[in-house]
Amino acid sequence: MDLSAYLVHAATRQMAESDAMEEQFAGVDALIAQAESEAGALTEEPEGSHEELTEQQRRDVEAALALVHGTDRQGVRTRGHAA
């Protein structure tokens, strides 16, 4: 087998492996896309009054949101990126 044939064979094999992996994870990718779409439609702050929460409960909620949404280096919550 010459070098050119070897490279074609290697590239073809790599493409087949990549296609198989994409097919295997297609369901997971679809679920992630759906979840991201639904999350994008959510409002930043829930409707309702924050006065119903105690100060400790507000801190707990903010800590939980920071874990879910992630924070940048200045501690500002970022949208669209899970931690």
Long-range contacts (C-beta under 8 A, 24 or more apart in sequence): 36-80, 39-80, 40-80, 44-79
